[in-house]
Amino acid sequence: MTAVFLGLIAFSLVLAVLSKRGHAQQKAEDFFVASGQFRTILFFFLAVGETYSITTILGYPGGIYAKGTGTAIWFLGYILLAFVVGYFLNPLIWRAGRIHGAVTLPDLFRRHYESRALELAVTVASLIFLVPLGTSQFLGLETVLKQLDWAVSPWMLTSLAGVLAFIYIAISGIRASAYVAVLKDLLLIASVLLAGLAALAHWGVAHAGAAFAHHIATPTREDDVFAITTILLQSVGFCIVPQTCAYIFTARSAHTVRRAQITMPLYMVMFPFLTLVAYFALEHGLAVKAPNEVFLSVAHLLLPAPVVGLVMAGTVLSALVILTGICLAIGPLVSRNLVPGLTGDQQRRWSQVVMALYLLLSVIGAAKSSQLLTTINNLFYFGIVQSLPGVLGILFLRRMRPLAIIAGLVAGDAVAIWIFELKIPVAGINAGFIGLLVNFAIVFAALYLSPGRERTPIIARRPRAAPDFPQR
């Protein structure tokens, strides 16, 4: 098991080194977004790498094990709807990035609205809510790496994983992440199918079908309301998270983005098998220390040791690819948007410092947290989605005021966190959804009562033939 695991991790490093061929001297824009040159295949694997993380492979069956089928409803629903929303929205975000020469989401806000204050507001909000996402990846990594039974503390193992993520980034930035994402996706699909098929073979089709029928719960009205509002919130939020925008900016064309969106739903084949794994654990009374361990416990029980090594490598890489993406989003948020005026080389160097610090903070956060991965995923979307009214203004509207966007962003975040932290009863409505409604109300009230100066929306502009990244 260990030999297979280490061999696949070593191979991922080889792929990262190969990604640097022809790009030994990288400018900041090439390091962060590949200078907008990725074709469909690389962009597809990179974008899918963001969709299916360790939260999927561990958090989804763990959520069903701990909380029932309600988790499956909103988890599957938001991913499916996100593909549809992304088909229409992501090519427009790509066009905005090409027109404005953007590397980050705050770049779009600053250049379209010509507002430094708005750029800072979006930057700070993005940084605050990206921290929990890194923590969730390290929580998953800790769960996986403990299964190796090495005489090393969990904190040390997750720290080593953080070092490995940083090595990927240091080799060639977003290109290394894309190359490793190809291996990660192949291993992830294989891992889920092998574990699910092993459970089905051990169980038998008849018993598995009976278990599905037995565990399908009748949702309450509050369950339905939560599922619907969460699906709506996270499906649109998924398209505007900082790392997703960075991935979109790597694409060569809007057609590249659209083609990738069409094929992404094929990966949904994983979820019946992940559900099968969760039900197998429930039906067989599998004892686990934490719900997030369900998938790996079933794999250990039913699969031979070398195959378990493959499963663990795929699971670890699913977290590392996400971590590299988050780091490559956070680095320029600080070195380009929070601290402007740095040269391209300075942006890259200081971004690497920021990335190392972020990985360290995420390791510490994982050591202090024991929440379900799906809960952390929800908290992340509460804040990230509040940039949506401003993004829609960039794409479609002519007269939005930067100050109104800032006020809506701050109010939406404050309301969502207030409801979530104080556990205020809201009839099952997702706290982030309520915050977003408040946000929209403020922004569009200002649009009606005091419209700003006219700006041409992205929908009415043609993109450049090649990206032009202006210096900060």
N, C-alpha and C positions, 0 to 999 in steps of 0.2 A: 504493500500500500504506500509506504513512505517513498520508495524508489520511484514509483509511477508519479506520485504527487510532485516530488522534487524535479523529476525529469521534465514534466510539463511546464512547471514554473520556469525552469532554465530555458526551455524552448521559447517561452514568451519573451524572455530577455533577448534571445537571438533575433526574434522578429522585430523587437524595438530597435536593435542596432541596424538591421536591414532597412528600416524605414528612413534612416539618415542618408542612404545612398543618393547622391545628386543634390543633397541639401546640407552640406557640411557647414556652410556659412549662412545661418538663418537670420533674417531681419525679425523684428518683434512681431510684425504682422504674420509672417510665415510660421513663427513659433506658436502663436496663439490661434490663428484661424487658417493656416496653410495658404495664406494669400488668396483665399477663395478659389482654389484650383482642384478640389476633390471632384472626381467623377462619381457616377451613380453608385458603383459597387462599394467603394470606400466610404462614401457618405452614408450609404444604407447601413453598413455594419456599425459605423460610429453612432448613428442616430438610434439604431436598435439597442446598442450597448447602453444608451441612456434610459431606454424604456424598461429593460428587464435587468434589474440589479439584484443584489443579494436580498433586498426587501421582497422581491418576487419569490425567489426560490426558498427562502426560509420564512419570511414574514407571512406570505399568503397561506401556506398550510398551517403555520402556527396560529394565525388568526382564526381559521376555521376550527382548529382543535380547541382553542380557548374560548371563542365567542360564538361559534356556530356559523351557519351558512350566510348570515347577514353580511359578513366580511366579503364573501365571494360576490355578492350582488353588486356592491358599490365598487369593489376592486376591479372586477371585470368590466363593469359598465363604464367607468371613467376612461379606462385604456381604449376600449372600443370607440367611444365617442371622440376621444382625443385624436384618433387617426382620421376621423371624418373632419373634425375642426381643423386639424393640421393640413389636410389636403387643400383647403381654401386659404387658411391664414398664413401658413409657413412660407409659401412662395411670395406673398406680399411682404413678409418680414425680411426675406432674402432681398427683395427689390429695394426695400428701405435701407438695408445695410449696404448694398452696392451703390446706391445714390449718395449716401452720406459717408461712405468709406468707414463704416463702423466695425469695431472689433468687439464691443460690448453693448448691452442694452442701454446703459446710460449714455453712450455715444450718440445713439439715435435721438434721445430726448434733448441733449444739449444742442446738437446740430440742427434739428428740426425746429425746436422752439427758441433756440438761441438764449438759453437760460442756464447759467451756472448753478443757481439755487436748485432748479429742478434736477439737474444732473446729480448734485450731491444728495438730494432726498432719495432718488431711486437707488443710488449707490449704497447709501447707508442701510436702507431697508433690505436690499439684496444681501449685503454682508451679514446682517443680523440673522436672517432666516436661512441662510445657507449653512450656518454652523450645525443645526440639528441634523441636517442631511449627512454630513460627514460622520457625525456621531453614530447614526444608524448603520452606516457601512462598517464601522469598526465594531459595533455590537455584533453584527453578523460574522465578521472575521474572527472575533473572539470565540463565538460559538463553534465555528468550523475548526479553528486551530487547536482548540482543547481536545478535539477528537484524535489528534496525532499521538497523544500520550507521551509527549516529550517532557523531559525533566526540566522544563523552563516555565517560568511564571506566565500566566495569560497576558499580563501587561507587557512583558518583554516580547512575546510573540506578535501582539498587535503593533508594537513599536517597530519590529522588523518588517511587518507588512507595510507600515507607513513609509519606511525607508525604501522599500521596493517600489512603491507608487512614485516616490520622488525620483528614483533612478529612471523610471520610464519617462517622466517629464523632462529630466535633465538631458536625456539622450537626443530627443528631437521634438519635444513638445507634442502638439496635437497629432502629428504624423505617427509617433510611437503609439499613442492611445488608439488610433484607428487600426493600425496593424495588429495590436494585441486584441482589439475588439473582435477581429475575425476569428482568432483562436478561441476566445472566450465564448462567442456565440455557438460555435460548433460543439464545444464541451458542455455548455449549458443545456442545449437541446438534448444532447446524448444523455446527460446526467438525469434529466427529468424523465425522459422516455424509459431509460433503463430502470429507474426506481419504480415508476408507475407500472411498467409491464411486469416487473418482478412481483409487485404486490398483487397484481391481477392473476398471475400464474399461481402464486401461493394460495390465493383466496378462492379462485374460480369465478367465472363470469356470473353465475347465478347468485352467489353470496355477495359479490360486489354490487350487483344491481339491487339486491335487497337492502344493502347498507346505504346506498344512495337514497332509496325511498324512505328509509328509516330516519335519516339525519336531515332530510329537507324540512326545515321548520316553517311554520306559518308566521310571517312577520307581523308585528304590530303596526299600528298607524305611525307611531314614532319611528320605528325601524324603516318604514317606507319613505317617510319624509327625510330622514337622515340620508338614506341611500340616494334619493333623487337629487337633493341639494349638494351632496358630496360629488356625485357624478358630474353635475353641471359645473361646479366650482373647479374641480381638478382637471376636467377635460380641456377647459380653456386655459387654466393655469399651466398645464403641461407645456403648452406651446410658447410660453413667455418666460419660463425659468431661465436664469442667466446662462447656464451651460447649454440648454437647448438652442438659445439664440446664437451662442458661439458656434455650435455645430452647424446651424443653418448658414452662417456666414462663411463656412468652409466650402460650400457647394459652388460648383462652376456656373450653374444656371438655375433659374426657377424650375425648368423642366427636370433637372436632376432631383430637386427637392420633391416635386410632385410624383415622379416615378417611384421614389423610395417610399413615399407615403402609401402608395397603392399596394405595395407588397408587404408592408409591415404587419397587417393582420394575420398573415400566415403563421406567425409566431404564437398566436393564441392557441395553437394545438397543444401547448404545454399544460394549459390550465386543467383540462379534465384529468390528466395524470397527476398533477399536484393535488387536486381534490381527492383523487383516489388514495394517495399517500396519507392524507389527513384522516380520511375515513378508516383506512386500515389501522392506523394508530389508535383511533377511538374504539373501534370494534374489538381489537385485540388487547385493550387495556395496557397499551405500551406506556411504561413509566418513563417520564422525561422530567428533568429538573426544571425546564422552562419550555414554554410552547415553541419558541424559536428553534428548538432542537429536534422537532418532530421529523423533518425531512431526513436529516442525517441519521437519526436513530433507526428509521425504517431502512435506509440504505445499508447501514452496518448490519442490520438483522438479516437482510435478504440477499445481498450481493457479495460476490467473492472479493477478497481484499484488494487485488489490483484494480478492479472496477471501482471500488470505494475510493481509491486514490485518484482515479479520473474524476469521480463526482466531486471530491473535495477540491481538486484543482480548478474545475469549472466554477465552483461556488466562490472560491477565493478570487479568481480573476473577474468574476461578475462584480465584486466589490471594488477591486483595484481599478478597473476601467472607469467606474463611476467616480472614484476618488480623483483620478487624473483629470477627468472632465470638470469636476468641481474646482479643483486647484487651478486649472487653466482658465476658468471663469473668474475666480476670486483674484488671482494675480493681477490681471489688467484692471480689475475694478479699483484696486488700490493704486497701482503705479500709473494708470492713465486718467482715472476719473476722480479718485480721492486726492491724489497728489499730481496735478498737471504740470507740464513744463519739462518733463524728463525726456531725454533723447531715446531713440529706439533701443540702443544697447542698455541704457540705464533702466528702461522699463523692464527689459528681460531680466536683468540681474536682480532688481528689487522685487520683481514678481516671484522669483525663486525663493527669496527670503520669506516673503509673505506666505508662499505655498508651504514651506517647511514649518512655519509657525502654525498655520492652519491645521496641518496634519497632526502636529503635537497637541494642539487644543482639542482636536477631535478624539485622539487617543485618550486623553484625560477625561473628556466628557463621557466616553463609552465606559470607562472604569467607574464612573459615578452614577451611571444610569442603568436601569433594569426594565425600561418600558418595552412594550411590544413594538416591533419595527413598524407595523402599520400605524400605530399611534403617532410615532415620530414623523412618519410620512404625512399624516394629516396636518400636524403643526407646521411643517414646512410650507404647505400650500396656503395656509391661512394668510401668511404675509406676502409670499411671492406673487400671488394672483392680484394683489391690489394695484399693480402697475397696468392692469388691463385697460381701464378707461383712457389712460394716456396713450397706450399703444394704438387703440382704436382711433384716437384723435389723429395720431401721426398718419395712419393708413387712409382714413376716410373723411375726416372733418377739416374745416377751414379756419375756425375761429376760437379754438380752445385757449384759455388763459393758463400759462404755466403755474401761477399762484393757486388757481382752482385745482389743478392736478395735484399739487403738493398737499393742499388741505384735504382733498379726498383720500390721498394715500395715507396720510397720518391718521385721519379719523377712522378709515377702514381697518388699519392695523390695530389701533387702540381698542376699537369695539370688539374685534375678533378675539384679541388676547384677554380682554376684560371678561367676556362671556365664558371663555374656555377656562381661565384660571379660577374664577369664582364659581364655576359650575352652575351658572344661572340657567334655570329651566326655560327652554325656548321651543318646546313641543317637538324636539328632535331635529330642528333645523341646524345645519352645520354652521358653527360660529363664524367661520370664514365667509360663508355665503351672506350672512347678515352684514358683516363688515363690508363686503363688496357692494351690497345694495346701498348702504350709507354712502360709500365712496361715489357710486354713480349718481346718487341724488345730489350730492354737493357739486360734482363736476358739471352736471347738466343743468342744474339750477343756475350756476354761474354762466353757462353757455347761453341760456335764455335771457337772463337779467342783464348780464354785462359781457357780451362777447368780446374776445380779444381781436387783435389785428389779423388780417387775412393771410393765410399761408396755404400754398398749394399742397393738397394731400398726396400721399405716395401713389394712390390709385390712379391719379391723373398725370403721373410723371413716368418717363421712360428711364430704365436703368442704364448705366454706363456699360460699354462693351467690356471693359476691364476695371477691376477695383482700383480706387485711388484713396490711399490712406493718408490723410493730412496729418502732419506732426502736431502734437499737443503743445 
